Amino acid sequence: MVNEEGLKPLLKKIVPNVTKAALKGFVLLLLTYVLPAMIMDAMASPDMPFEIPPEYTTLLYIFSALVVFFTVVTELFSGTILRYAFSVGRALVFIMFFIYALNGGILTSTIQIPEQQLAIHILANLKAFLAMLIFVNFLGLARSMLQAVNFLAGKVEAT
């Protein structure tokens, strides 16, 4: 059985982390899922039917899930080395996600005009933007690794 004296200090450590993680996760869910969905619904009107292609809406929802997941997990494990492991994992996952989502920097789309037999083909070269996203995530990766080393050095000094 678990004794009461050992349970109270453990709860005093866990409850603030869980509360912060839930609050941050909820706010990020609102910002990355609910708000964009409301904006997309507001943009669609009977006069001008605007639809984001389904593959992009799926990627938007995956992005939202990744942001919320990694925020909640890193907040839950704050004060441990696992926080930095998840931060490194977040940087690697987002690098792969952005490469996949931006199709290596070249986006193509076709817009069909409903009343006419016209189709508009759009080609966007976003390689510079993709390179900036990858660079920022590599900086986050390096930052997380340095924070992990600092955390471990602090643990060694304390003993």
C-alpha positions in Angstrom: 0.0 0.0 0.0 1.0 3.6 -0.6 1.5 5.6 2.6 -0.1 9.0 3.0 3.3 10.8 3.8 4.8 9.7 0.5 1.7 10.5 -1.6 1.3 14.2 -0.6 4.8 15.4 -1.7 4.3 13.5 -5.0 0.9 15.1 -5.6 2.4 18.6 -4.8 4.9 18.0 -7.6 2.5 16.5 -10.1 -0.7 18.6 -9.8 0.9 21.9 -10.9 2.5 20.2 -13.9 -0.8 18.5 -14.9 -2.7 21.8 -14.5 -0.2 23.8 -16.6 -0.1 21.1 -19.2 -3.9 20.9 -19.5 -4.2 24.7 -19.6 -1.5 25.1 -22.3 -2.9 22.2 -24.3 -6.4 23.8 -24.2 -5.1 27.2 -25.3 -3.1 25.7 -28.1 -6.0 23.6 -29.2 -8.1 26.8 -29.5 -5.4 28.6 -31.4 -4.3 25.8 -33.8 -7.6 23.9 -34.4 -10.7 25.8 -33.4 -9.7 29.3 -34.6 -8.5 28.1 -38.1 -11.6 25.9 -38.5 -13.8 29.0 -37.7 -11.9 31.1 -40.2 -12.2 28.5 -42.9 -16.0 28.3 -42.3 -16.3 32.0 -42.3 -14.4 32.2 -45.6 -16.8 29.8 -47.3 -19.9 31.7 -48.5 -22.5 30.9 -51.1 -21.3 33.8 -53.3 -17.7 32.6 -53.3 -17.2 29.0 -52.5 -13.8 28.7 -50.9 -12.5 25.4 -50.0 -9.1 24.4 -48.9 -8.2 21.1 -50.5 -8.9 18.2 -48.2 -5.2 17.1 -48.0 -4.3 20.5 -46.6 -7.1 20.5 -44.0 -5.9 17.1 -42.9 -2.4 18.5 -42.5 -3.7 21.4 -40.5 -5.4 19.0 -38.1 -2.3 16.8 -37.9 -0.2 20.0 -37.2 -2.6 21.0 -34.4 -2.5 17.5 -32.9 1.3 17.5 -32.9 1.6 21.0 -31.4 -0.9 20.1 -28.6 0.7 16.7 -27.9 4.3 17.9 -27.7 3.3 20.9 -25.6 1.4 18.8 -23.1 4.0 16.1 -22.9 6.9 18.5 -22.4 5.0 20.3 -19.7 4.0 17.1 -17.9 7.7 16.0 -17.8 9.1 19.4 -16.8 11.8 19.0 -14.3 13.0 15.7 -15.8 15.4 14.8 -18.6 12.4 13.4 -20.5 11.3 17.0 -21.2 14.4 17.6 -23.2 14.1 14.2 -25.0 10.5 15.2 -26.1 11.8 18.6 -27.1 14.4 17.0 -29.4 11.7 14.7 -30.7 9.4 17.6 -31.4 12.1 19.4 -33.4 12.7 16.2 -35.5 9.0 15.5 -36.0 8.3 19.0 -37.1 11.2 19.0 -39.6 9.8 15.8 -41.2 6.3 17.2 -41.0 7.2 20.5 -42.8 9.1 18.7 -45.5 6.1 16.4 -46.1 3.5 19.1 -45.9 5.3 21.5 -48.2 6.1 18.6 -50.6 9.8 19.4 -50.5 9.1 23.1 -51.2 7.1 22.8 -54.4 3.3 23.1 -54.0 0.9 22.6 -56.8 -2.8 22.9 -56.8 -5.6 23.0 -59.3 -8.7 25.2 -58.9 -11.7 24.2 -61.0 -14.1 27.0 -61.8 -17.6 25.6 -61.3 -19.7 27.3 -64.1 -17.0 27.1 -66.8 -14.8 24.5 -68.2 -11.7 26.3 -66.9 -9.1 25.1 -64.4 -6.4 27.2 -62.9 -3.1 25.5 -62.1 -1.0 27.0 -59.4 2.6 26.2 -58.7 4.4 27.8 -55.7 8.1 27.5 -55.1 8.4 27.6 -51.3 11.9 26.2 -50.9 13.3 29.3 -49.2 10.4 29.2 -46.7 10.9 25.5 -46.1 14.7 26.1 -45.5 13.8 28.8 -42.9 11.4 26.4 -41.2 14.0 23.7 -41.1 16.7 26.0 -39.8 14.4 27.3 -37.0 13.7 23.7 -36.0 17.4 22.8 -36.1 18.0 25.8 -33.7 15.3 24.4 -31.5 16.9 21.0 -31.6 20.3 22.4 -30.7 18.7 24.5 -27.9 17.0 21.4 -26.4 20.2 19.4 -26.5 22.2 22.1 -24.8 19.4 22.4 -22.2 19.6 18.7 -21.6 23.3 18.9 -21.1 22.9 21.8 -18.7 20.2 19.9 -16.8 22.4 16.9 -16.4 25.4 19.0 -15.4 23.2 20.7 -12.7 22.2 17.2 -11.4 25.9 16.1 -11.2 26.9 19.3 -9.4 24.1 18.8 -6.8 25.5 15.4 -5.8 
